[in-house]
Amino acid sequence: MSISKISRGLVVAVFAALMILLIVTDLRLLFSDFTLKYNIISKIVYVVVLLGLIIAYALIKEKLSKKRVKKVISLTYRFMFLITITFLAKLITIYTTVNDLSSLSTLTCAIISVLSAVVLKKIIYNISKSDLLSVTGMLMFALIPSIITDKVVYFSMAILNLSILLVLMYMQILIDELKQLRLKTKKYIVLSIITGILIGATMFFNLNSVIWIIIAVSLMFVTTNLDKTHINFSNKIINNLRQKNKEMLYTIERIYINKIFISIIIMLVFSYFSYIFLNFAVLKAYNIPVVTNVISSIKEVDGNNVINNIKEFKTIDVSNIINNTKSFLSNSKGYYLVLSIYIIFIEMLTVCLRRRYDTKSTIIKILFILIFSFTVLFGLDISIYGSILTVLLILISIINTSNLYLNRDERIKLLNS
């Protein structure tokens, strides 16, 4: 058995254990909650509205198809429908929950959320190649209710969500590029730089760099069949050397390096450059009162200082882990229960049907495991990280579903959507 298969198996095992923890804890919360009736009604409304919008989208798609509308026009109409629904849903959520938010700020937060929804759809489609599944994920994200009332916390959470989703999207594009063997282009270097810059942005908005370092190391173990490269010396350099030195250069040229290793180094370097640049830019922008107030407030949302929390971290306190898990689940009791049960069920089917775990879905699971673990172990601010954990659970549930669409060997689509 290869290292990549063992690594992916370990990730799935740890992820499944976390899902079981969420299920058990959520069940205890539900049985001890006197507002259970209200929770059930709100979840039913959520499901009904979600199904209604999915059916409406499918009907619009079918109607446009029957009228033989050009593909570009059909895509535009469908995309505008999704954007409008997402924008209105997020606008209503922000307006009704977040306090003391100006009209411009409300509009800005809604636009950021719409961009996150679009990126989420692209991530799902990249893996599943299913329009209906990607639309389902986008609408699930659009209809997520919010309990955050503080405007700075909400803005910080929204921008962090967008930054992390952009990192995942570009990381997927990078993996696709590296899977094309014997390519002579340097596109993977550009993609690595962009991904690194975006990682720096997530670090600036309080996602600790340790998480990305662990993911970078994990990439070397869970990826397979990626392209390799080697160093080429120009004839001009070689011709000016002695024979002994020429032979040494020829030997170096025959050494092949995995491109993922180069990409990881580039990502890590540019992530720290990006982080330093953003901090420098903020210092320069302190002459602008609006920027000063917003950035200072975001930096003060600092239940997120992982380094300080790690220094104070001495032993594993099970009661703290349970309490922090309850804090996360209390954002939406029952919602996480259904998602977790569904994910576990699909994971079991995946094993029984011998479906293969791909690199992209494994990376998303690793990211969820790390953010969740850091949050519950070090007591990070759940209001900041709870949203991205929810988004990652939605991503994983949809992606796991897509794995059942594909034949294990031929990778042929079994269901059309």
C-alpha positions as CSV (number, residue, x, y, z in Angstrom):
1,M,0.0,0.0,0.0
2,S,1.4,3.4,-1.0
3,I,2.1,6.3,1.4
4,S,-0.6,8.4,-0.2
5,K,-3.3,5.8,0.4
6,I,-2.2,5.3,4.1
7,S,-2.1,9.1,4.6
8,R,-5.6,9.6,3.1
9,G,-6.9,6.7,5.2
10,L,-5.6,8.3,8.4
11,V,-7.2,11.6,7.4
12,V,-10.5,9.9,6.8
13,A,-10.3,8.0,10.2
14,V,-9.5,11.2,12.1
15,F,-12.3,13.1,10.3
16,A,-14.8,10.3,11.0
17,A,-13.9,10.5,14.7
18,L,-14.6,14.2,14.7
19,M,-17.9,13.7,13.0
20,I,-18.9,11.1,15.7
21,L,-17.9,13.6,18.4
22,L,-20.1,16.3,16.7
23,I,-23.0,13.8,16.5
24,V,-22.8,12.7,20.1
25,T,-22.4,16.3,21.4
26,D,-25.2,17.7,19.2
27,L,-27.6,14.9,20.3
28,R,-26.9,15.8,24.0
29,L,-27.5,19.5,23.3
30,L,-30.8,18.7,21.5
31,F,-32.2,16.6,24.3
32,S,-31.3,19.2,26.9
33,D,-32.7,22.1,24.9
34,F,-36.2,23.3,25.7
35,T,-36.4,25.2,22.4
36,L,-36.2,22.0,20.5
37,K,-39.6,22.6,18.8
38,Y,-38.4,25.9,17.4
39,N,-35.2,24.4,16.2
40,I,-37.0,21.6,14.3
41,I,-39.4,24.1,12.7
42,S,-36.6,26.4,11.6
43,K,-34.6,23.5,10.1
44,I,-37.7,22.2,8.2
45,V,-38.2,25.7,6.8
46,Y,-34.5,25.8,5.8
47,V,-34.9,22.4,4.0
48,V,-38.1,23.4,2.3
49,V,-36.8,26.7,1.0
50,L,-33.5,25.0,-0.1
51,L,-35.4,22.3,-2.1
52,G,-37.7,24.9,-3.5
53,L,-34.8,27.0,-4.9
54,I,-33.0,23.9,-6.2
55,I,-36.2,22.8,-8.0
56,A,-36.7,26.3,-9.4
57,Y,-33.1,26.4,-10.7
58,A,-33.6,23.0,-12.3
59,L,-36.9,24.1,-14.0
60,I,-35.2,27.3,-15.3
61,K,-32.3,25.2,-16.7
62,E,-34.8,22.7,-18.3
63,K,-36.9,25.5,-19.8
64,L,-33.9,27.3,-21.3
65,S,-32.7,24.0,-22.7
66,K,-36.1,23.3,-24.4
67,K,-36.1,26.7,-26.0
68,R,-32.6,25.9,-27.3
69,V,-31.1,29.1,-25.9
70,K,-27.4,29.6,-26.6
71,K,-25.2,28.1,-23.9
72,V,-23.7,31.4,-22.9
73,I,-27.1,33.1,-22.5
74,S,-28.4,30.1,-20.6
75,L,-25.5,30.2,-18.2
76,T,-25.9,34.0,-17.7
77,Y,-29.6,33.6,-16.8
78,R,-28.9,30.8,-14.4
79,F,-26.0,32.6,-12.8
80,M,-28.0,35.8,-12.4
81,F,-30.7,33.7,-10.6
82,L,-28.2,32.3,-8.2
83,I,-26.5,35.6,-7.6
84,T,-29.8,37.4,-6.9
85,I,-31.0,34.7,-4.5
86,T,-27.6,34.7,-2.6
87,F,-27.4,38.5,-2.5
88,L,-31.0,38.9,-1.2
89,A,-30.6,36.1,1.4
90,K,-27.3,37.5,2.7
91,L,-28.7,41.1,2.7
92,I,-31.7,40.0,4.8
93,T,-29.5,38.0,7.2
94,I,-27.0,40.9,7.7
95,Y,-29.7,43.5,8.0
96,T,-31.7,41.5,10.6
97,T,-28.8,40.3,12.8
98,V,-25.8,42.6,12.7
99,N,-26.0,45.8,14.8
100,D,-25.0,49.3,13.9
101,L,-24.1,48.5,10.3
102,S,-24.4,51.3,7.8
103,S,-26.0,50.8,4.4
104,L,-22.7,50.8,2.6
105,S,-21.2,48.3,5.1
106,T,-24.2,46.1,4.8
107,L,-23.9,46.2,1.0
108,T,-20.1,45.4,1.2
109,C,-20.6,42.4,3.5
110,A,-23.4,41.1,1.2
111,I,-21.1,41.4,-1.8
112,I,-18.2,39.6,0.0
113,S,-20.7,36.8,0.9
114,V,-21.8,36.5,-2.7
115,L,-18.2,36.3,-3.9
116,S,-17.6,33.5,-1.3
117,A,-20.7,31.6,-2.6
118,V,-19.4,31.9,-6.2
119,V,-16.0,30.6,-5.2
120,L,-17.6,27.8,-3.2
121,K,-19.6,26.8,-6.3
122,K,-16.4,26.7,-8.4
123,I,-14.7,24.5,-5.8
124,I,-17.5,22.0,-5.8
125,Y,-17.8,22.0,-9.6
126,N,-14.0,21.5,-10.0
127,I,-14.3,18.2,-8.1
128,S,-17.8,16.9,-8.9
129,K,-18.2,18.3,-12.5
130,S,-21.9,18.4,-11.5
131,D,-23.8,21.7,-12.0
132,L,-26.7,20.6,-9.7
133,L,-24.4,19.6,-6.8
134,S,-22.4,22.9,-7.1
135,V,-25.7,24.8,-7.1
136,T,-26.9,22.9,-4.1
137,G,-23.7,23.8,-2.2
138,M,-24.0,27.5,-3.2
139,L,-27.6,27.7,-2.1
140,M,-26.9,25.9,1.2
141,F,-24.3,28.5,1.9
142,A,-26.6,31.4,0.8
143,L,-29.3,30.2,3.3
144,I,-27.1,29.7,6.3
145,P,-28.5,31.9,9.1
146,S,-26.1,34.0,11.2
147,I,-26.1,34.7,14.9
148,I,-23.2,37.2,14.9
149,T,-24.4,40.7,16.0
150,D,-21.1,42.5,16.2
151,K,-20.3,44.3,12.9
152,V,-16.5,43.9,13.2
153,V,-16.7,40.2,14.0
154,Y,-19.0,39.7,11.1
155,F,-16.8,41.5,8.6
156,S,-13.7,39.6,9.9
157,M,-15.5,36.3,9.6
158,A,-16.8,37.2,6.0
159,I,-13.4,38.2,4.7
160,L,-11.7,35.2,6.3
161,N,-14.2,32.9,4.7
162,L,-13.6,34.4,1.2
163,S,-9.8,34.3,1.7
164,I,-9.8,30.6,2.7
165,L,-12.2,29.6,-0.1
166,L,-10.0,31.4,-2.6
167,V,-6.9,29.5,-1.3
168,L,-8.8,26.2,-1.8
169,M,-9.9,27.1,-5.3
170,Y,-6.4,28.1,-6.4
171,M,-4.9,25.1,-4.7
172,Q,-7.3,22.9,-6.7
173,I,-6.3,24.6,-10.0
174,L,-2.6,24.1,-9.0
175,I,-3.2,20.4,-8.4
176,D,-5.0,20.1,-11.8
177,E,-2.0,21.7,-13.4
178,L,0.5,19.4,-11.7
179,K,-1.4,16.3,-12.7
180,Q,-0.8,17.2,-16.4
181,L,2.5,15.3,-16.9
182,R,5.4,16.6,-19.0
183,L,4.1,20.1,-19.3
184,K,6.8,22.6,-20.2
185,T,4.9,25.7,-19.0
186,K,5.6,27.6,-15.7
187,K,2.0,28.1,-15.0
188,Y,2.3,26.1,-11.8
189,I,4.8,28.7,-10.4
190,V,2.3,31.6,-11.1
191,L,-0.5,29.6,-9.4
192,S,1.8,28.8,-6.4
193,I,2.6,32.5,-6.0
194,I,-1.2,33.5,-6.1
195,T,-2.0,30.7,-3.6
196,G,0.8,31.9,-1.3
197,I,-0.4,35.5,-1.4
198,L,-3.9,34.4,-0.5
199,I,-2.6,32.3,2.3
200,G,-0.8,35.4,3.6
201,A,-4.2,37.2,3.6
202,T,-5.8,34.4,5.7
203,M,-2.9,34.8,8.1
204,F,-3.5,38.5,8.3
205,F,-7.1,37.9,9.2
206,N,-6.1,35.6,12.1
207,L,-5.8,32.1,10.6
208,N,-2.6,30.8,12.1
209,S,0.3,29.9,9.8
210,V,0.9,26.6,11.6
211,I,-2.3,25.3,9.9
212,W,-0.9,26.1,6.5
213,I,2.5,24.6,7.3
214,I,0.8,21.3,8.3
215,I,-1.3,21.3,5.1
216,A,1.9,22.0,3.0
217,V,3.6,19.0,4.6
218,S,0.4,16.9,4.1
219,L,0.4,17.8,0.4
220,M,3.6,15.8,-0.1
221,F,2.0,12.7,1.4
222,V,-1.5,12.7,-0.1
223,T,-0.7,13.7,-3.7
224,T,0.1,11.1,-6.4
225,N,1.0,11.1,-10.1
226,L,2.2,14.7,-10.2
227,D,4.5,16.1,-12.7
228,K,8.3,16.4,-12.1
229,T,10.9,18.8,-13.4
230,H,14.6,19.2,-13.5
231,I,17.3,21.9,-13.7
232,N,18.5,22.8,-17.2
233,F,21.8,24.6,-17.7
234,S,22.3,26.6,-20.9
235,N,24.9,25.4,-23.4
236,K,26.7,28.7,-23.0
237,I,27.3,27.9,-19.3
238,I,28.3,24.3,-19.9
239,N,30.7,25.0,-22.8
240,N,32.7,27.4,-20.6
241,L,33.4,24.7,-18.1
242,R,36.0,21.9,-17.8
243,Q,35.0,18.4,-18.6
244,K,34.8,17.3,-15.0
245,N,32.5,20.2,-14.1
246,K,30.4,19.5,-17.2
247,E,29.8,15.9,-16.0
248,M,28.8,17.3,-12.6
249,L,26.2,19.6,-14.3
250,Y,24.9,16.7,-16.5
251,T,24.4,14.7,-13.3
252,I,22.5,17.5,-11.7
253,E,20.3,17.8,-14.8
254,R,19.3,14.1,-14.5
255,I,17.9,14.7,-11.0
256,Y,14.1,15.1,-11.2
257,I,12.3,17.2,-8.6
258,N,8.6,16.8,-7.8
259,K,6.9,20.1,-8.8
260,I,4.7,19.9,-5.7
261,F,7.8,20.4,-3.6
262,I,8.7,23.5,-5.5
263,S,5.1,24.8,-5.3
264,I,5.1,24.3,-1.5
265,I,8.3,26.3,-1.0
266,I,6.9,29.1,-3.3
267,M,3.6,29.2,-1.4
268,L,5.2,29.4,2.0
269,V,7.7,32.1,1.0
270,F,5.0,34.3,-0.7
271,S,2.5,33.7,2.1
272,Y,5.0,35.4,4.6
273,F,5.8,38.1,2.1
274,S,2.1,38.8,1.7
275,Y,1.5,38.8,5.4
276,I,4.4,41.2,6.0
277,F,3.2,43.5,3.1
278,L,-0.4,43.6,4.4
279,N,0.8,44.6,7.9
280,F,3.1,47.3,6.4
281,A,0.2,48.5,4.2
282,V,-2.1,48.8,7.2
283,L,0.5,50.9,9.1
284,K,0.7,53.2,6.1
285,A,-3.1,53.4,5.9
286,Y,-3.4,54.5,9.6
287,N,-3.7,58.1,8.3
288,I,-7.1,57.1,6.9
289,P,-9.6,57.1,9.9
290,V,-12.0,54.6,8.4
291,V,-9.3,52.1,7.6
292,T,-7.7,52.6,11.1
293,N,-11.0,51.9,12.9
294,V,-11.8,48.8,10.9
295,I,-8.4,47.1,10.9
296,S,-7.7,48.0,14.5
297,S,-11.0,46.4,15.5
298,I,-10.4,43.3,13.5
299,K,-7.0,42.9,15.1
300,E,-8.6,43.3,18.5
301,V,-10.9,40.3,17.9
302,D,-8.1,38.3,19.5
303,G,-9.5,35.3,21.1
304,N,-7.7,34.0,18.0
305,N,-4.1,34.5,19.2
306,V,-2.9,30.9,18.7
307,I,0.6,31.5,19.8
308,N,-0.4,32.9,23.2
309,N,-2.9,30.1,23.6
310,I,-0.3,27.4,22.7
311,K,2.0,28.9,25.3
312,E,-0.7,28.6,28.0
313,F,-1.6,25.1,26.7
314,K,-0.2,22.5,29.1
315,T,-2.5,19.5,29.2
316,I,-5.5,18.2,27.3
317,D,-8.6,19.2,29.3
318,V,-11.5,17.0,28.0
319,S,-14.1,19.2,29.6
320,N,-12.8,22.3,27.8
321,I,-12.9,20.4,24.5
322,I,-16.5,19.3,25.1
323,N,-17.5,22.9,26.1
324,N,-15.8,24.4,23.1
325,T,-17.4,21.8,20.8
326,K,-20.8,22.7,22.4
327,S,-20.1,26.4,21.7
328,F,-19.6,25.6,18.0
329,L,-22.7,23.4,17.8
330,S,-24.9,25.8,19.6
331,N,-24.7,28.1,16.6
332,S,-27.2,25.8,14.9
333,K,-28.4,22.8,16.8
334,G,-29.6,20.0,14.6
335,Y,-28.1,21.4,11.4
336,Y,-24.6,20.1,12.2
337,L,-26.2,16.8,13.4
338,V,-27.8,16.2,10.1
339,L,-24.7,17.2,8.2
340,S,-22.5,15.0,10.3
341,I,-24.8,11.9,10.1
342,Y,-25.0,12.4,6.3
343,I,-21.2,12.7,6.0
344,I,-20.6,9.6,8.1
345,F,-23.2,7.6,6.0
346,I,-21.6,8.7,2.7
347,E,-18.1,7.9,4.1
348,M,-19.3,4.3,4.9
349,L,-20.8,4.0,1.5
350,T,-17.5,5.2,0.0
351,V,-15.6,2.5,1.8
352,C,-18.1,-0.2,1.0
353,L,-18.2,0.7,-2.7
354,R,-14.4,1.1,-2.8
355,R,-14.4,4.6,-4.1
356,R,-11.0,6.3,-4.2
357,Y,-10.4,9.4,-2.0
358,D,-9.0,12.2,-4.2
359,T,-6.3,14.7,-3.2
360,K,-8.6,17.8,-3.2
361,S,-11.3,16.4,-0.9
362,T,-8.6,15.1,1.4
363,I,-7.0,18.6,1.7
364,I,-10.4,20.1,2.6
365,K,-10.9,17.4,5.3
366,I,-7.4,18.2,6.7
367,L,-8.2,21.9,6.8
368,F,-11.4,21.2,8.7
369,I,-9.6,18.9,11.2
370,L,-6.9,21.5,11.8
371,I,-9.2,24.5,12.2
372,F,-11.7,22.6,14.4
373,S,-8.8,21.1,16.5
374,F,-7.2,24.5,17.0
375,T,-10.5,26.0,17.9
376,V,-11.5,23.5,20.6
377,L,-8.0,22.8,22.0
378,F,-6.9,26.4,22.3
379,G,-10.2,28.1,22.9
380,L,-10.3,30.3,19.8
381,D,-13.2,32.7,19.1
382,I,-15.9,30.4,17.7
383,S,-17.8,33.4,16.3
384,I,-14.9,33.9,13.8
385,Y,-14.1,30.3,12.9
386,G,-17.6,28.7,13.3
387,S,-18.7,30.0,9.9
388,I,-15.8,28.6,7.9
389,L,-16.2,25.2,9.7
390,T,-19.8,25.2,8.6
391,V,-18.8,26.0,5.0
392,L,-16.2,23.2,5.1
393,L,-18.8,20.8,6.3
394,I,-21.1,21.8,3.5
395,L,-18.2,21.4,1.0
396,I,-17.3,17.9,2.4
397,S,-20.9,16.7,2.3
398,I,-21.3,17.7,-1.3
399,I,-17.9,16.4,-2.4
400,N,-18.5,13.1,-0.7
401,T,-21.7,12.8,-2.6
402,S,-19.9,13.4,-5.9
403,N,-17.5,10.5,-5.1
404,L,-20.5,8.1,-5.4
405,Y,-21.2,9.5,-8.9
406,L,-17.9,8.3,-10.3
407,N,-16.9,4.7,-11.2
408,R,-13.9,3.6,-9.1
409,D,-11.8,2.5,-12.1
410,E,-13.1,4.2,-15.3
411,R,-14.2,7.4,-13.5
412,I,-17.3,7.6,-15.7
413,K,-20.2,9.7,-14.6
414,L,-23.1,7.4,-13.5
415,L,-25.7,10.1,-12.9
416,N,-26.4,13.2,-15.1
417,S,-27.2,16.5,-13.5
